[in-house]
Amino acid sequence: MNDICVRWQCTGVKGQREIWEREYASPDPLWRGPAPNTVPGEGRVLELGCGNGKTLSSLVRHSGEVIGLDHSINALHQCPPGPSLVRGDILRLPFQDERFDTVLLHHVLQHLYADERELAIGEVRRVLRPGGTLSIRTFSVRDMRFGKGEEVERNTFRRGNGLIYHYFEADELRALLSPLVEMELRESVVETRFAKGSVRAELVGTFQR
Ligand SMILES: C[S@@+](CC[C@H](N)C(=O)[O-])C[C@H]1O[C@@H](n2cnc3c(N)ncnc32)[C@H](O)[C@@H]1O
C-alpha cells in the first residue's frame, strides 16, 4: 500500500467530500474506465483530484516526481503504487508557489461550484512554475448527461447520489483559465453505445502559465 501524506486543510463546507468517500467505499466505485494516454513533459507533475488513480496509472513510467492529491482517503487507498499521495483540498493546496512543471486537472473542475472553480484555478496558477503546463479535461454542454438532475447553478446539476456536475462552454473555460495561455482546446465527442446520437463530450486542453 502507498504511504499517504495528510495535509488536511479541507474547507468541506458544501458536503461533496462525504459523498465522494461514500462512492469510493462502494464495492463498484466510480471512475474505473480506461486511462487516458497522458504524456506530461519533464519534471514534477501534480494530478489534482486523482481519485482512485486511473490517470496516475498512466504516469508510472514518468521519469520525474509524480504527486496525486485528492480529498477522499478511500480513493487514495485504491491508487496504484508509485506516485506520492497527498490527502488535501484543491481549494487550498499544501504546496509552495511555482513548485510544479505540469498540473493535471482531469474531470475535477466539473464537480466544483462556481466560486470553488475560481479558487481552484487560482491555486493551480500559484503552484505552476512560469512556463509550466496545465492539462485539463472536463465535460462540455454537449455531453449526453447535460440536464440530468436538479439545476443548482447555471449548467450545474445535482444528480441522485448528491454529486454535482457542471458542463462547460469552451469560452467559459477559457475565461476561467485566463491569464493562462491557451496552447490547445478542442472538444472530444465520442458516440456511446447507450442510444443513437448520445455522446460523451468533453473539452480537452493544454494551457501554459
Ligand atoms: C471524477 S473524479 C476524477 C478522478 C481522476 N482525475 C480521473 O480522471 O480518473 C473527481 C475527483 O475529484 C476529487 N475532488 C473533488 N473535489 C475535491 C477537492 N475540493 N479537493 C480534492 N479532491 C477533490 C474527488 O474526490 C474525485 O476523486
The ligand as a Gaussian input file, in Angstrom:
#p B3LYP/6-31G(d) Opt

LIG

0 1
 C      -14.380000      12.376000     -11.435000
 S      -13.141000      12.065000     -10.287000
 C      -11.711000      12.191000     -11.328000
 C      -10.609000      11.250000     -10.955000
 C       -9.346000      11.314000     -11.839000
 N       -8.874000      12.646000     -12.062000
 C       -9.593000      10.625000     -13.161000
 O       -9.555000      11.289000     -14.201000
 O       -9.798000       9.413000     -13.138000
 C      -13.078000      13.620000      -9.387000
 C      -12.168000      13.564000      -8.166000
 O      -12.015000      14.873000      -7.624000
 C      -11.953000      14.762000      -6.207000
 N      -12.283000      16.075000      -5.623000
 C      -13.421000      16.783000      -5.802000
 N      -13.352000      17.934000      -5.111000
 C      -12.139000      17.960000      -4.480000
 C      -11.480000      18.894000      -3.614000
 N      -12.073000      20.039000      -3.241000
 N      -10.247000      18.595000      -3.175000
 C       -9.639000      17.426000      -3.529000
 N      -10.212000      16.498000      -4.341000
 C      -11.450000      16.768000      -4.816000
 C      -12.958000      13.680000      -5.879000
 O      -12.731000      13.089000      -4.624000
 C      -12.735000      12.704000      -7.042000
 O      -11.803000      11.714000      -6.704000

